[in-house]
């Protein structure tokens, strides 16, 4: 078994990725542009900074990309405070890793303050030694920086860590870091190219079972 486990947050620990997917579309009307259903997929997993602004400008070159992103975050924050649900199997896999002495981190494109708030509200904060937000790295996913930093803070090489993700950009980042990339699909299903660089499981429960049996 690996000595470390690094988790993405939205769509991996919490059932919040769908909120972002919806907000990227709903906010379009507020800016006087039409919904583009390719935007949520393209932007999923990025650090909501320069890379996200670049993607928004690709789809909507005539609007203020920074303002668009800020509005999306406001909308999601409102929804998130009303309802924050765990993905299936979260509590079980965290308890399993804790009992096995596996060090754990969260590495999310969200700011550290949001990660801290979500984990605290869900009574999960005590499981994690390290929290890394997108605001702590220059290059967001699909660059591997966020996972490399998380592994470094755990005092482990990335190759000694399981990395759990739900987005294409996140899986690319996990694979590039040298960690054991594990995809738990949420809003998107893996393509053939994505399947080549990660293990895919339908849930954290299924992934836990594979780890227990030494299959990954």
C-alpha positions in Angstrom: 0.0 0.0 0.0 1.1 3.5 -0.8 2.0 5.8 2.2 0.0 8.8 1.0 -3.4 9.6 -0.4 -4.3 12.9 -2.1 -7.9 13.9 -2.8 -9.4 16.4 -5.1 -12.3 18.1 -3.4 -15.2 19.1 -5.8 -16.7 16.0 -7.3 -14.4 13.7 -5.4 -15.0 14.3 -1.7 -18.1 16.5 -2.1 -20.9 16.4 -4.5 -20.2 20.0 -5.6 -18.8 19.6 -9.1 -22.4 19.6 -10.4 -22.9 23.0 -8.8 -20.0 24.4 -10.8 -21.1 22.8 -14.0 -24.6 24.4 -13.6 -23.2 27.8 -12.6 -20.9 28.1 -15.6 -24.0 27.8 -17.8 -26.5 29.9 -15.7 -24.2 32.9 -15.3 -24.0 33.3 -19.1 -27.4 35.0 -19.2 -26.3 37.5 -16.6 -23.5 38.5 -19.0 -25.8 38.6 -22.1 -24.2 35.6 -23.8 -25.6 32.2 -24.7 -24.9 29.1 -22.8 -22.0 27.0 -24.2 -22.2 23.5 -22.9 -18.5 22.9 -23.8 -17.4 25.5 -21.3 -17.9 23.5 -18.1 -16.0 20.5 -19.4 -13.1 22.6 -20.7 -12.7 24.5 -17.4 -13.3 21.7 -14.9 -10.4 21.1 -12.6 -8.5 24.4 -13.5 -7.4 26.7 -10.7 -9.9 29.5 -11.3 -7.1 31.9 -12.0 -5.2 32.8 -15.2 -5.9 29.5 -16.9 -9.6 29.7 -16.3 -9.7 33.3 -17.5 -8.0 32.2 -20.7 -10.6 29.4 -21.2 -13.5 31.8 -20.6 -12.1 34.3 -23.1 -11.9 31.5 -25.7 -15.6 30.9 -25.4 -16.7 34.5 -24.7 -14.0 36.9 -26.1 -16.1 40.1 -25.5 -16.9 39.8 -21.8 -14.8 40.4 -18.6 -13.5 36.8 -17.9 -12.4 37.7 -14.4 -15.9 39.1 -13.5 -17.6 36.0 -15.0 -15.5 33.7 -12.9 -16.1 35.8 -9.8 -19.8 35.6 -10.4 -19.7 31.8 -10.8 -17.9 31.5 -7.5 -20.5 33.7 -5.8 -23.3 31.6 -7.1 -21.7 28.3 -6.2 -20.9 29.6 -2.7 -24.5 30.4 -2.1 -25.6 26.9 -3.2 -22.8 25.3 -1.3 -23.8 26.9 2.0 -27.3 25.7 1.6 -26.4 22.0 0.9 -23.1 20.2 1.1 -23.2 16.5 0.4 -20.4 13.9 0.5 -19.7 11.6 -2.4 -20.4 7.9 -1.8 -17.8 6.1 0.2 -15.9 9.2 1.5 -16.1 8.5 5.2 -15.3 4.9 4.8 -12.1 5.3 2.7 -10.8 8.1 4.9 -11.3 5.9 8.0 -9.6 3.0 6.1 -6.6 5.1 5.3 -6.3 6.5 8.8 -6.4 3.1 10.3 -3.7 2.0 7.9 -1.4 4.9 8.8 -1.7 6.5 5.3 -1.0 10.3 5.3 -3.7 12.3 3.6 -4.0 15.6 1.8 -6.6 17.6 -0.2 -5.3 19.2 -3.4 -8.1 21.3 -5.0 -8.3 24.2 -7.4 -10.4 25.9 -4.8 -8.8 28.3 -2.4 -7.5 26.9 0.9 -10.1 28.8 2.9 -12.9 27.1 1.0 -11.3 23.7 1.4 -11.0 24.3 5.2 -14.6 25.5 5.5 -16.0 22.5 3.6 -14.0 19.9 5.5 -14.9 21.5 8.9 -18.6 21.6 8.0 -18.5 18.0 7.1 -16.4 17.0 10.2 -13.6 15.7 8.0 -10.9 18.2 8.8 -9.1 15.9 11.2 -8.3 13.3 8.6 -6.0 15.6 6.6 -2.5 16.7 7.4 -2.1 18.9 4.4 -4.5 21.2 2.4 -3.3 22.7 -0.9 -5.5 25.1 -2.8 -5.1 26.4 -6.3 -4.0 29.8 -4.9 -0.8 28.2 -3.7 0.6 27.1 -7.1 1.4 29.1 -10.2 0.4 26.5 -12.7 -3.0 24.8 -12.1 -4.2 21.5 -13.4 -3.5 19.9 -15.8 0.1 20.9 -14.7 1.2 18.5 -11.9 2.3 21.3 -9.5 -0.5 21.0 -7.0 0.0 17.3 -6.5 3.7 17.6 -6.3 3.4 20.3 -3.6 0.9 18.2 -1.7 3.2 15.2 -1.8 6.1 17.4 -0.7 4.2 18.7 2.3 3.4 15.1 3.2 7.1 14.4 3.0 6.5 11.7 0.4 7.4 11.3 -3.3 4.3 11.6 -5.5 5.0 8.1 -6.7 4.1 6.9 -3.2 0.7 8.5 -3.2 -2.7 7.5 -4.5 -4.3 10.6 -6.2 -8.1 10.6 -6.5 -9.7 12.8 -9.1 -12.9 13.2 -11.2 -11.9 15.6 -14.0 -9.8 15.2 -17.1 -7.5 18.1 -16.1 -7.1 16.6 -12.7 -6.3 13.1 -14.0 -3.7 14.6 -16.4 -2.1 16.5 -13.5 -2.1 13.4 -11.3 -0.5 11.2 -14.0 2.1 13.9 -14.8 3.1 14.1 -11.1 4.1 10.4 -11.1 1.4 9.5 -8.6 -1.1 6.6 -8.9 -3.9 8.4 -10.7 -7.4 7.1 -9.8 -10.4 8.5 -11.5 -13.9 8.3 -9.9 -16.1 9.7 -12.7 -18.7 12.2 -11.7 -19.9 14.6 -14.4 -17.7 13.2 -17.2 -16.8 9.7 -18.2 -13.2 8.8 -19.1 -12.2 8.7 -22.7 -9.9 6.0 -24.1 -6.9 8.4 -23.8 -7.8 9.1 -20.1 -8.1 5.4 -19.4 -4.5 4.9 -20.5 -3.1 7.1 -17.8 -5.2 6.1 -14.7 -7.2 3.5 -12.9 -11.0 4.0 -13.2 -13.5 3.0 -10.5 -17.2 3.7 -10.2 -16.9 4.9 -6.6 -14.5 5.4 -3.8 -15.9 2.3 -2.3 -14.8 0.2 -5.3 -11.4 1.9 -5.3 -10.9 1.1 -1.6 -11.7 -2.5 -2.2 -9.1 -2.6 -5.0 -6.5 -1.1 -2.7 -7.3 -3.5 0.1 -6.8 -6.4 -2.3 -3.5 -5.0 -3.6 -4.9 -4.5 -7.1 -3.5 -0.9 -7.3 
